[in-house]
Amino acid sequence: MLSLGPVLFPARVRDAEDALRPLVREHLGDREEAWAVLARRLDTYDGTAPELIRRAGARRRGRVEPPPHHSAFR
């Protein structure tokens, strides 16, 4: 679903990039393992993009956050 964002809302792409950039830097950075978790979950995660980024980063730091109500983590 996230991949449809630029197609459906092309005028908002820059806003989305600006909003997500700090989260990506903080939670994923240059850690390949965190990016791998993000890539695996991207197509099936039914939460928000910020939630997914935070969870992908947390899993690879050794802390696993409690699962939210999203089906991808049940």
Phi, psi and omega in degrees: 000322181300328182293342179279345181310305180297331180285314184279330184226062185301329181288344183259000183302313181298319177299317180295316178300316180296323180286323185273335184307311180297324178294318180297315179298316183289315189264334181249314180053227180253019181278109182301324181297319179294320177295325179295319177298315179301314181297320180293325184270344190307315184280342185248348183287131182250018175262199180273161178299315178300321177298316181298316180297314179298316182293319179298318178291322181292321181298327183268359174262004179090356176250127176252117180290154177302140182296135175283188181283004184283139185294335182294342183244019178269000000 
